[in-house]
């Protein structure tokens, strides 16, 4: 009885963490099984290539499970995902992406409410805290809307992909359907996993050499960008915009802020990538590459351009966009667009000597403090992760393969910058990689796993913990004398 009471009193954010951890552990074990891979072997410590000594271990399966559940897209397999995982393994991967994008609690709540029309007030409040809803009275309706939107968008994405993938896999309709569905799930959930040999770089190539036309490639990139943007723009915004019950001038400030910041980041990112990468001669981006890079850096992970070819300015811009990420209550990661908007707004208000206002609303100091606290925490995590990767580095047994690969492309190693790029990608749950992942040491892989996990649950848990502590202020029966001191 006492243990049952403790379960009821369990912090909802602890439940979020435990649910993600459960999915990751279960998924990693399933990915190790012989029927999940094309080698038909247990992947505890399987040698892929006896010449190079490259292996797939349980840690690689765990890394993939963390990446999928945290909708990141990084993986440490020495081969493309489609060459490693069988169809059952790919289904497990897609399931983890779906659960990670929506959240295990969201899906569980939807299933429960299919059989129970009503939930107790306590359970509604509990679920509202875990899914990030501000209206716990209608949380069940909100959860159902999340699921319905996801299903509709992903099915639409699958249909949009059929003109590309059915001709690509001639004579194999089921494979074309599956690749289209997988791509739609991965794009909408901002995961970045794909079933091709090298993402979308230099066209699309299947595991058996299947290709698509140039027109189909452009079409694929365009609808992929649309799925990524829809997945990262916030379900709240989608609900308010799509229902059409209000005029744009009547939309909530949250919706306006999300749309404004998303538009500014997409346009600004495109223009800067165009400026930095399209006029550098060798390995220059195309206009489509610049546009896609601006979209995918917002936590998607797909790529039409080899990230190792980015200039120093391009990598810095990519890290900044990965750091910001998408919007709250979406499938995207990062510190979120609204956080950046609030901090910038507070800085402008401070320098102009005005109150923090926008869209005819006044914002409290506690919102500013929470936004700045989140940014500070994420910066600390990124710095710790960067030190960790520099400390553990590459695997001594396979690092020579990485350097030989760079030498064959006439590139010089830039490990410090590459480590930083990987950490930002993991923290923002983006999934863009330089190509260094398969050669990382055990310690480096564990560091990235922890960062991806913190990146996925961090914005949910850290802010709410601080909010709980700050709410204790109202319980005090005394106050302190206010005093200012010199800063800066």
Wavefront OBJ file of the C-alpha trace (Angstrom):
o trace
v 0.000 0.000 0.000
v 2.836 2.324 0.920
v 4.738 1.587 -2.309
v 1.572 2.301 -4.295
v 1.232 5.641 -2.515
v 4.864 6.489 -3.314
v 4.235 5.659 -6.984
v 1.329 8.091 -7.062
v 3.519 10.796 -5.507
v 6.345 10.191 -7.982
v 7.436 13.364 -9.755
v 5.958 13.405 -13.296
v 9.290 14.508 -14.743
v 10.975 11.506 -13.162
v 8.349 9.404 -14.940
v 9.330 11.016 -18.242
v 12.986 10.121 -17.666
v 12.165 6.555 -16.630
v 9.873 6.032 -19.625
v 12.571 7.151 -22.064
v 15.173 4.990 -20.315
v 12.873 1.949 -20.471
v 12.301 2.364 -24.213
v 16.049 2.787 -24.807
v 17.069 -0.337 -22.874
v 14.366 -2.491 -24.448
v 15.111 -1.144 -27.934
v 18.869 -1.727 -27.602
v 18.302 -5.362 -26.601
v 15.968 -5.929 -29.547
v 18.497 -4.394 -31.973
v 21.110 -6.912 -30.780
v 19.050 -9.944 -31.743
v 19.872 -11.979 -34.895
v 16.536 -11.289 -36.593
v 17.100 -7.517 -36.265
v 20.184 -7.414 -38.477
v 21.273 -8.595 -41.909
v 24.179 -10.600 -40.469
v 21.793 -12.967 -38.644
v 24.096 -12.781 -35.630
v 23.994 -11.581 -32.043
v 25.494 -8.095 -32.078
v 27.173 -8.231 -28.693
v 30.643 -8.131 -30.256
v 30.317 -8.957 -33.951
v 33.236 -8.409 -36.343
v 31.979 -6.759 -39.527
v 35.297 -6.644 -41.363
v 38.162 -8.934 -40.363
v 40.619 -6.878 -42.428
v 39.992 -3.553 -40.697
v 38.843 -5.064 -37.396
v 35.664 -2.970 -37.307
v 33.004 -4.390 -35.024
v 29.399 -3.837 -33.971
v 28.976 -4.216 -30.219
v 26.100 -3.829 -27.779
v 27.274 -0.265 -27.165
v 26.617 0.531 -30.845
v 23.090 -0.890 -30.512
v 22.593 1.113 -27.321
v 23.911 4.243 -29.048
v 21.452 3.717 -31.922
v 18.579 3.142 -29.470
v 19.425 6.335 -27.584
v 19.725 8.265 -30.835
v 16.380 6.961 -32.155
v 14.454 7.459 -28.904
v 15.942 10.922 -28.518
v 15.127 11.572 -32.223
v 18.706 12.510 -33.017
v 19.967 10.481 -35.968
v 23.590 9.827 -35.032
v 24.807 6.232 -35.212
v 28.145 4.482 -34.724
v 27.647 1.515 -37.052
v 30.573 1.187 -39.516
v 27.987 0.630 -42.270
v 24.788 2.503 -43.272
v 21.762 1.686 -41.119
v 19.934 -0.072 -43.972
v 22.920 -2.387 -44.515
v 23.067 -3.311 -40.825
v 19.394 -3.606 -39.845
v 16.940 -6.039 -41.397
v 13.305 -5.061 -41.980
v 12.316 -6.121 -38.397
v 15.249 -4.084 -37.083
v 14.173 -1.083 -39.150
v 10.619 -1.428 -37.770
v 12.017 -1.395 -34.215
v 14.039 1.699 -35.108
v 10.961 3.442 -36.549
v 8.948 2.533 -33.431
v 11.596 4.084 -31.167
v 11.641 7.220 -33.336
v 7.851 7.484 -33.087
v 7.830 6.945 -29.322
v 10.719 9.359 -28.881
v 9.102 12.056 -31.002
v 5.716 12.018 -29.302
v 6.839 10.712 -25.938
v 6.039 7.360 -24.354
v 3.621 8.967 -21.887
v 1.674 10.645 -24.708
v 1.177 7.363 -26.554
v 0.354 5.482 -23.344
v -2.241 8.102 -22.385
v -3.845 7.840 -25.821
v -4.118 4.046 -25.519
v -5.564 4.239 -21.989
v -8.188 6.819 -22.937
v -9.363 4.625 -25.799
v -10.805 2.296 -23.155
v -11.506 4.826 -20.398
v -13.518 7.898 -21.241
v -12.688 9.705 -18.007
v -9.603 10.226 -15.897
v -9.365 11.443 -12.322
v -8.372 15.063 -11.743
v -5.058 13.963 -10.225
v -4.228 11.805 -13.271
v -5.137 14.616 -15.680
v -2.847 17.036 -13.867
v -0.091 14.415 -13.759
v -0.323 13.758 -17.512
v -0.509 17.476 -18.354
v 2.806 18.032 -16.592
v 4.456 15.175 -18.498
v 3.243 16.186 -21.977
v 3.794 19.908 -21.420
v 0.157 20.957 -21.658
v -0.915 24.139 -19.871
v -4.562 23.061 -19.728
v -4.845 19.942 -17.582
v -8.646 19.978 -17.785
v -8.549 19.163 -21.518
v -5.309 17.202 -21.512
v -6.960 14.055 -22.903
v -8.298 15.981 -25.911
v -4.893 17.567 -26.358
v -3.133 14.186 -26.353
v -5.609 12.816 -28.895
v -4.982 15.826 -31.133
v -1.219 15.182 -30.953
v -1.661 11.596 -32.077
v -4.155 12.480 -34.830
v -1.916 15.261 -36.203
v 1.083 12.928 -36.220
v -0.790 10.161 -38.030
v -2.239 12.537 -40.629
v 1.099 14.262 -41.338
v 3.066 11.006 -41.506
v 0.534 9.328 -43.797
v 0.528 12.435 -46.001
v 4.331 12.319 -46.066
v 4.196 8.652 -47.034
v 1.859 9.407 -49.935
v 4.094 12.286 -51.048
v 7.046 9.903 -51.090
v 5.442 7.248 -53.268
v 6.220 9.017 -56.598
v 9.887 8.920 -55.545
v 10.310 5.515 -53.939
v 7.999 3.295 -55.994
v 9.935 4.023 -59.230
v 13.194 3.770 -57.264
v 12.450 0.209 -56.126
v 11.011 -1.101 -59.380
v 9.082 -4.335 -58.956
v 9.184 -4.160 -55.143
v 6.107 -2.192 -54.136
v 6.282 -3.217 -50.478
v 9.863 -1.942 -50.141
v 8.933 1.332 -51.807
v 6.001 1.732 -49.415
v 8.142 0.908 -46.389
v 10.989 3.288 -47.305
v 8.444 6.060 -47.932
v 6.755 5.436 -44.560
v 10.080 5.233 -42.695
v 11.317 8.440 -44.320
v 8.088 10.236 -43.406
v 8.255 9.101 -39.765
v 11.909 10.060 -39.475
v 11.438 13.479 -41.118
v 8.321 14.511 -39.178
v 9.873 13.425 -35.873
v 13.074 15.301 -36.778
v 15.091 12.105 -36.323
v 17.303 12.151 -39.412
v 17.630 8.380 -39.863
v 17.358 7.178 -43.451
v 17.580 3.911 -45.410
v 20.046 5.153 -48.022
v 23.808 4.738 -48.324
v 24.765 8.356 -47.592
v 21.668 10.304 -46.505
v 20.633 12.697 -49.325
v 24.178 13.699 -50.255
v 24.815 13.761 -54.027
v 21.410 12.288 -54.749
v 19.742 9.241 -53.241
v 21.367 5.822 -53.540
v 19.768 2.655 -52.141
v 21.667 -0.238 -50.575
v 21.578 -2.120 -53.890
v 22.528 0.861 -56.029
v 18.974 2.127 -56.696
v 18.839 5.782 -57.750
v 16.289 8.496 -58.556
v 16.120 11.243 -61.176
v 17.254 14.820 -60.541
v 13.655 16.082 -60.593
v 12.610 13.418 -58.070
v 15.564 14.380 -55.873
v 14.535 18.051 -55.770
v 10.939 17.021 -55.052
v 12.129 14.693 -52.240
v 14.215 17.457 -50.642
v 11.300 19.923 -50.765
v 8.708 17.686 -49.139
v 11.291 16.469 -46.601
v 11.914 20.089 -45.565
v 8.162 20.616 -45.173
v 7.867 17.560 -42.905
v 10.833 18.736 -40.817
v 9.384 22.237 -40.358
v 5.909 20.917 -39.478
v 7.387 18.495 -36.952
v 9.452 21.186 -35.247
v 6.997 24.092 -35.215
v 4.911 22.995 -32.158
v 1.639 21.099 -32.028
v 0.020 24.089 -30.310
v 0.770 26.263 -33.333
v -0.485 23.628 -35.756
v -3.754 23.261 -33.840
v -4.379 27.011 -33.701
v -3.416 27.717 -37.326
v -5.101 24.714 -38.933
v -8.420 25.010 -37.086
v -8.815 28.533 -38.492
v -11.151 29.596 -35.688
v -9.194 32.799 -35.164
v -7.756 35.406 -37.479
v -3.939 35.716 -37.492
v -4.256 38.948 -35.501
v -6.125 36.984 -32.796
v -3.574 34.191 -32.476
v -1.924 33.747 -29.106
v 1.438 35.468 -28.584
v 3.032 32.003 -28.367
v 1.915 31.178 -31.913
v 3.106 34.531 -33.251
v 6.480 34.221 -31.514
v 7.037 30.684 -32.829
v 6.141 31.627 -36.395
v 8.243 34.799 -36.261
v 11.365 33.150 -34.852
v 11.038 30.084 -37.086
v 10.730 32.241 -40.196
v 13.619 34.480 -39.158
v 15.918 31.516 -38.439
v 15.055 29.736 -41.697
v 15.545 32.812 -43.871
v 18.569 34.069 -41.940
v 20.183 30.622 -41.919
v 19.648 30.210 -45.660
v 21.139 33.610 -46.494
v 24.200 33.033 -44.308
v 24.843 29.520 -45.607
v 24.431 30.893 -49.136
v 26.996 33.576 -48.344
v 29.472 31.304 -46.522
v 29.279 28.138 -48.608
v 28.062 28.864 -52.159
v 31.013 30.915 -53.399
v 34.054 29.096 -52.049
v 34.951 27.284 -55.268
v 35.607 23.595 -54.614
v 32.888 21.733 -52.652
v 30.534 24.711 -52.818
v 26.897 24.347 -51.809
v 24.061 24.724 -54.280
v 21.135 27.011 -53.478
v 19.083 23.917 -52.588
v 21.858 22.724 -50.262
v 21.916 26.093 -48.466
v 18.148 26.054 -47.991
v 18.114 22.431 -46.841
v 21.010 23.034 -44.442
v 19.117 25.923 -42.836
v 16.118 23.641 -42.287
v 17.907 20.460 -41.214
v 20.164 22.183 -38.668
v 16.997 22.913 -36.705
v 17.235 19.334 -35.276
v 16.428 17.157 -38.295
v 19.704 15.424 -39.188
v 19.158 14.731 -42.892
v 21.816 16.165 -45.137
v 22.233 17.015 -48.817
v 25.765 18.294 -48.195
v 28.788 16.625 -46.611
v 29.202 18.349 -43.237
v 32.966 17.793 -43.268
v 33.140 20.191 -46.243
v 31.656 23.089 -44.264
v 33.914 26.072 -43.715
v 34.703 27.248 -40.193
v 32.010 29.932 -40.539
v 29.538 27.351 -41.847
v 30.199 24.963 -38.957
v 29.814 27.795 -36.451
v 26.481 28.806 -37.972
v 25.344 25.166 -38.010
v 26.239 24.810 -34.307
v 24.274 27.967 -33.475
v 21.170 26.704 -35.306
v 21.521 23.273 -33.669
v 21.824 24.960 -30.283
v 18.560 26.872 -30.831
v 16.585 23.981 -32.334
v 12.815 23.954 -32.809
v 9.824 25.068 -30.761
v 8.241 23.782 -27.498
v 5.803 20.847 -27.597
v 7.141 19.566 -30.896
v 9.348 16.722 -32.050
v 12.383 19.035 -32.204
v 15.180 19.536 -29.708
v 17.474 22.436 -28.793
v 16.866 25.188 -26.270
v 13.799 26.168 -28.347
v 12.905 29.260 -30.358
v 10.813 30.821 -27.581
v 13.767 30.671 -25.176
v 15.964 32.640 -27.562
v 13.146 35.091 -28.269
v 12.623 35.735 -24.559
v 16.326 36.325 -23.871
v 16.741 38.657 -26.858
v 13.566 40.513 -25.872
v 14.825 40.901 -22.285
v 18.174 42.258 -23.501
v 16.449 44.785 -25.769
v 14.179 45.833 -22.896
v 17.143 46.256 -20.580
v 19.156 48.421 -22.984
v 16.143 50.548 -23.920
v 15.021 50.920 -20.321
v 11.580 49.471 -21.016
v 9.601 46.583 -19.596
v 9.707 43.174 -21.269
v 6.724 43.388 -23.602
v 5.805 41.917 -26.973
v 2.575 41.476 -28.937
v 0.735 43.611 -26.366
v 1.738 41.313 -23.492
v 3.964 41.873 -20.453
v 6.285 38.995 -19.560
v 7.366 38.256 -15.996
v 10.932 38.282 -14.712
v 10.577 34.598 -13.834
v 10.201 33.759 -17.545
v 13.387 35.654 -18.308
v 15.236 33.890 -15.479
v 14.035 30.473 -16.641
v 15.096 31.177 -20.236
v 18.548 32.363 -19.176
v 18.895 29.450 -16.757
v 18.158 26.951 -19.516
v 20.726 28.521 -21.842
v 23.319 28.536 -19.058
v 22.671 24.873 -18.212
v 22.873 23.763 -21.845
v 26.132 25.688 -22.348
v 27.594 23.928 -19.288
v 26.502 20.525 -20.636
v 28.016 21.308 -24.048
v 31.319 22.347 -22.451
v 31.431 19.190 -20.306
v 30.614 17.074 -23.347
v 33.306 18.785 -25.395
v 35.906 18.142 -22.688
v 34.693 14.537 -22.477
v 35.110 13.914 -26.207
v 38.532 15.548 -26.210
v 39.519 13.377 -23.255
v 38.321 10.016 -24.577
v 38.851 10.782 -28.277
v 38.923 8.123 -30.969
v 39.218 4.359 -30.678
v 42.957 3.512 -30.954
v 42.113 0.333 -32.902
v 40.167 2.034 -35.702
v 41.269 5.696 -35.626
v 43.780 5.082 -38.429
v 40.852 4.288 -40.737
v 39.392 7.730 -40.095
v 42.687 9.479 -40.858
v 43.200 7.344 -43.971
v 39.723 8.299 -45.146
v 40.521 11.996 -44.656
v 43.824 11.620 -46.487
v 42.071 9.996 -49.450
v 39.866 13.109 -49.705
v 42.907 15.392 -49.255
v 41.592 16.808 -45.957
v 43.458 17.656 -42.785
v 42.067 16.459 -39.430
v 40.310 19.095 -37.333
v 39.396 16.986 -34.327
v 38.753 19.842 -31.898
v 36.223 21.475 -34.220
v 34.727 18.096 -35.142
v 34.232 17.167 -31.489
v 32.466 20.469 -30.875
v 30.208 19.906 -33.877
v 29.273 16.409 -32.641
v 28.456 17.687 -29.145
v 26.193 20.464 -30.453
v 24.518 17.943 -32.762
v 23.906 15.536 -29.867
v 22.720 18.211 -27.430
v 20.296 19.660 -29.963
v 19.184 16.118 -30.919
v 20.015 17.029 -34.518
v 21.971 14.080 -35.857
v 24.237 15.866 -38.333
v 27.663 14.270 -38.218
v 31.132 14.897 -39.590
v 31.647 11.157 -40.175
v 33.715 10.557 -37.069
v 31.074 8.578 -35.131
v 32.072 4.975 -36.049
v 35.660 5.655 -34.958
v 34.884 7.050 -31.495
v 36.169 5.314 -28.373
v 33.877 3.651 -25.849
v 34.113 6.661 -23.524
v 33.233 9.119 -26.301
v 30.196 7.056 -27.334
v 28.930 7.004 -23.743
v 29.424 10.767 -23.455
v 27.365 11.367 -26.611
v 24.651 8.974 -25.350
v 24.324 10.969 -22.137
v 24.274 14.270 -24.022
v 21.567 13.052 -26.424
v 19.485 11.863 -23.475
v 19.892 15.176 -21.641
v 19.165 17.047 -24.854
v 15.851 15.260 -25.293
v 14.528 15.481 -21.733
v 16.476 18.536 -20.534
v 14.112 21.339 -21.604
v 11.238 19.442 -19.985
v 12.820 18.596 -16.661
v 15.338 21.297 -15.782
v 12.966 24.221 -16.197
v 10.214 22.562 -14.205
v 12.608 21.743 -11.369
v 13.630 25.387 -11.184
v 10.007 26.471 -11.412
v 9.137 24.231 -8.471
v 11.920 25.750 -6.410
v 10.900 29.297 -7.300
v 7.293 28.619 -6.402
v 8.364 28.129 -2.789
v 8.810 31.880 -2.595
v 5.069 32.310 -2.084
v 5.175 29.965 0.938
v 7.523 32.187 2.933
v 6.079 34.374 5.704
v 8.953 36.842 5.607
v 10.973 38.789 3.050
v 14.540 40.045 2.748
v 15.771 43.582 2.284
v 16.431 44.216 -1.413
v 19.949 45.319 -2.318
v 21.830 45.904 -5.568
v 25.566 45.565 -6.187
v 27.951 46.194 -9.065
v 27.888 43.728 -11.974
v 30.336 43.728 -14.892
l 1 2 3 4 5 6 7 8 9 10 11 12 13 14 15 16 17 18 19 20 21 22 23 24 25 26 27 28 29 30 31 32 33 34 35 36 37 38 39 40 41 42 43 44 45 46 47 48 49 50 51 52 53 54 55 56 57 58 59 60 61 62 63 64 65 66 67 68 69 70 71 72 73 74 75 76 77 78 79 80 81 82 83 84 85 86 87 88 89 90 91 92 93 94 95 96 97 98 99 100 101 102 103 104 105 106 107 108 109 110 111 112 113 114 115 116 117 118 119 120 121 122 123 124 125 126 127 128 129 130 131 132 133 134 135 136 137 138 139 140 141 142 143 144 145 146 147 148 149 150 151 152 153 154 155 156 157 158 159 160 161 162 163 164 165 166 167 168 169 170 171 172 173 174 175 176 177 178 179 180 181 182 183 184 185 186 187 188 189 190 191 192 193 194 195 196 197 198 199 200 201 202 203 204 205 206 207 208 209 210 211 212 213 214 215 216 217 218 219 220 221 222 223 224 225 226 227 228 229 230 231 232 233 234 235 236 237 238 239 240 241 242 243 244 245 246 247 248 249 250 251 252 253 254 255 256 257 258 259 260 261 262 263 264 265 266 267 268 269 270 271 272 273 274 275 276 277 278 279 280 281 282 283 284 285 286 287 288 289 290 291 292 293 294 295 296 297 298 299 300 301 302 303 304 305 306 307 308 309 310 311 312 313 314 315 316 317 318 319 320 321 322 323 324 325 326 327 328 329 330 331 332 333 334 335 336 337 338 339 340 341 342 343 344 345 346 347 348 349 350 351 352 353 354 355 356 357 358 359 360 361 362 363 364 365 366 367 368 369 370 371 372 373 374 375 376 377 378 379 380 381 382 383 384 385 386 387 388 389 390 391 392 393 394 395 396 397 398 399 400 401 402 403 404 405 406 407 408 409 410 411 412 413 414 415 416 417 418 419 420 421 422 423 424 425 426 427 428 429 430 431 432 433 434 435 436 437 438 439 440 441 442 443 444 445 446 447 448 449 450 451 452 453 454 455 456 457 458 459 460 461 462 463 464 465 466 467 468 469 470 471 472 473 474 475 476 477 478 479 480 481 482 483 484 485 486 487 488
